[in-house]
Amino acid sequence: MKKKVFAAFLAFFAALSTWAQQVPGMDFDTWSKTGGSWFPYAKDAPASQRAWDSANKGLSILGVNTTTPEYDHVAVSGKGKAAAKVVSKKVLWAFVAGNLFTGRFNKVVDLSGADMDFGVPFTGRPKSLSGYVHYIPKPINYAKEPYLGLKGRPDAGRVEVILTDWEGLKHIDTTKEPFVDADKDPHVIARAVMDLDQDTGGYIPFEIKLQYRNGKTPRYAFIYVTPSRLGGSFTGGSGSTLYVDEFRFNY
């Protein structure tokens, strides 16, 4: 009888751990710099804790980082606290949308695209994602078809969450496929999106609810942050900035 009770006790806490699962580094407090590139994790962090990445590795050879730690302007103050600052920039002749995402940035492709793997292992079924954002848009001054008509209008940022049952990380070559098509991908289990279309005037709290499409258990979580949501199509405003801090899944 005691063995059965103990087994049930262990099963309960194993389920609780999965139920309340978070992605490592969602507070954006820990950063390191290697080879001129900023990374949102400790330099000696194991692979399982290196959940987040950006285009920094491909841009730092030019002395550019579009995603950097922010220690002064944070949503929650205190010793050791930091936030992420994500900025869109013109780099040489190309417009580069700032980004921060769960996954891996592999390499630059044809000087204007990127080879990336999206997602991080995750098996929870949260109800929502919450946190803080401060968005500062700039007028769109770089655009390509079919978005040429947006020039001069304010940029728009985005925070997006996709839970999937992909067989592995989602491989993307932005010269061929700019982003995950969540509407058509049959492996998408749940999605939440927050578009930002005006200056927030400072940090504001947010909570976006995940809309589930089925009862499957996720295998991966893809969280994507950008100050220029059309950046995959090389459209946005140079200088658009999105600060993010203290993300958390709520169950």
FENNOR-V52701 format. One record per helix or strand. SS is the DSSP state (A for helix, B for strand). FROM is the first residue (numbers start at 1). TO is the last residue. Records with the same first field share a line. If there is no record, write none. Layout:
# FENNOR-V52701
SS->FROM-TO / FROM-TO
This chain:
# FENNOR-V52701
A->2-19 / 47-49 / 56-62 / 148-150 / 231-233
B->32-34 / 37-39 / 52-53 / 67-70 / 83-87 / 89-91 / 94-96 / 100-109 / 113-118 / 120-121 / 128-136 / 139-139 / 142-142 / 154-154 / 157-164 / 170-173 / 188-196 / 204-209 / 211-212 / 220-226 / 236-236 / 241-250
